[in-house]
Amino acid sequence: MKVLGIAGSPRRGGNTDLLLAEALKCAAGKGAGVKTINVCDLDIAPCRHCDDCLETGDCSLDDDMQLVYREMEGADRVVLASPLFFMGITAQMKAMIDRCQALWARKYRLKRPPLGDLRRRKGIFIGVGGLRMADFKPAITTVKALFTSLDIGYAGELVFPGIDEKGAIAGHPGALKSACLAGQKLVED
Ligand SMILES: Cc1cc2nc3c(=O)[nH]c(=O)nc-3n(C[C@H](O)[C@H](O)[C@H](O)COP(=O)(O)O)c2cc1C
């Protein structure tokens, strides 16, 4: 069982990173192999809509997204984690998701498994927002669209509004515990 955590916050060691690290630590405690990538560390250009992928199922842009495709193909579980930036996921995470158009093409145009094989994959979304009334629906809609395209079953979300200062999530009663439980559940089911 391999779990891939994909973090989307440019604020390293911030709330998203803390939640994701806790979820993956607890997944590892259940025997899963875990790996984290932060898309902000990577060179991922935005999709150019060249449509090359509609013919090949591969993206012709040669950058760090090629590494992300490989990691996704090898994963059984995915934890996608991002803060809200202007209602949605961060630009860096969105660029990564848009580049999954090549995987969309494999599934819907080329009738191939988007991630190369037919294993049962599942994933969750972890989100934080600074506003007390933070609305996670736009972010969740984007993540669900991604998971549907990649044949990753959407197994739910863990979202925390009202978390703004760096590291504030550590003072939230129960947040890290919830992340731990979510990581465990993801690999047990
Ligand atoms: C550019 C920018 C846009 C933001 N937009 C929102 C927003 O729309 N809704 C919200 O609730 N918080 C918003 N926030 C606050 C962050 O989501 C919040 O500070 C979060 O805790 C950051 O998580 P991190 O520590 O993992 O980076 C925004 C922050 C920045 C820098």
The ligand as an SDF file (V2000), in Angstrom:
LIG
                    3D

 31 33  0  0  0  0  0  0  0  0999 V2000
   -3.1070   34.7260   -1.4300 C   0  0  0  0  0  0  0  0  0  0  0  0
   -3.9350   34.2080   -0.2790 C   0  0  0  0  0  0  0  0  0  0  0  0
   -5.2880   34.0120   -0.4580 C   0  0  0  0  0  0  0  0  0  0  0  0
   -6.0760   33.5040    0.5730 C   0  0  0  0  0  0  0  0  0  0  0  0
   -7.4080   33.2900    0.3400 N   0  0  0  0  0  0  0  0  0  0  0  0
   -8.1730   32.7360    1.3100 C   0  0  0  0  0  0  0  0  0  0  0  0
   -9.5550   32.4560    1.0670 C   0  0  0  0  0  0  0  0  0  0  0  0
  -10.1000   32.7040    0.0020 O   0  0  0  0  0  0  0  0  0  0  0  0
  -10.2860   31.9040    2.0680 N   0  0  0  0  0  0  0  0  0  0  0  0
   -9.7340   31.6230    3.2870 C   0  0  0  0  0  0  0  0  0  0  0  0
  -10.4500   31.1160    4.1500 O   0  0  0  0  0  0  0  0  0  0  0  0
   -8.4160   31.8650    3.5310 N   0  0  0  0  0  0  0  0  0  0  0  0
   -7.6270   32.4000    2.5740 C   0  0  0  0  0  0  0  0  0  0  0  0
   -6.2760   32.6290    2.8060 N   0  0  0  0  0  0  0  0  0  0  0  0
   -5.6770   32.2470    4.1150 C   0  0  0  0  0  0  0  0  0  0  0  0
   -5.0060   30.8730    4.0900 C   0  0  0  0  0  0  0  0  0  0  0  0
   -5.8530   29.8740    3.5610 O   0  0  0  0  0  0  0  0  0  0  0  0
   -4.6040   30.5160    5.5200 C   0  0  0  0  0  0  0  0  0  0  0  0
   -3.6700   31.4390    6.0140 O   0  0  0  0  0  0  0  0  0  0  0  0
   -4.0560   29.1080    5.6770 C   0  0  0  0  0  0  0  0  0  0  0  0
   -3.9340   28.7850    7.0450 O   0  0  0  0  0  0  0  0  0  0  0  0
   -2.6830   28.9430    5.0190 C   0  0  0  0  0  0  0  0  0  0  0  0
   -2.2650   27.6150    5.1600 O   0  0  0  0  0  0  0  0  0  0  0  0
   -0.6970   27.1840    5.1430 P   0  0  0  0  0  0  0  0  0  0  0  0
   -0.1330   27.5780    6.4730 O   0  0  0  0  0  0  0  0  0  0  0  0
   -0.7230   25.7340    4.9220 O   0  0  0  0  0  0  0  0  0  0  0  0
   -0.0790   27.9070    3.9960 O   0  0  0  0  0  0  0  0  0  0  0  0
   -5.4750   33.1730    1.8170 C   0  0  0  0  0  0  0  0  0  0  0  0
   -4.0950   33.3910    1.9990 C   0  0  0  0  0  0  0  0  0  0  0  0
   -3.3240   33.9100    0.9590 C   0  0  0  0  0  0  0  0  0  0  0  0
   -1.8360   34.1190    1.1620 C   0  0  0  0  0  0  0  0  0  0  0  0
  1  2  1  0
  2  3  1  0
  2 30  2  0
  3  4  2  0
  4  5  1  0
  4 28  1  0
  5  6  2  0
  6  7  1  0
  6 13  1  0
  7  8  2  0
  7  9  1  0
  9 10  1  0
 10 11  2  0
 10 12  1  0
 12 13  2  0
 13 14  1  0
 14 15  1  0
 14 28  1  0
 15 16  1  0
 16 17  1  0
 16 18  1  0
 18 19  1  0
 18 20  1  0
 20 21  1  0
 20 22  1  0
 22 23  1  0
 23 24  1  0
 24 25  2  0
 24 26  1  0
 24 27  1  0
 28 29  2  0
 29 30  1  0
 30 31  1  0
M  END
$$$$
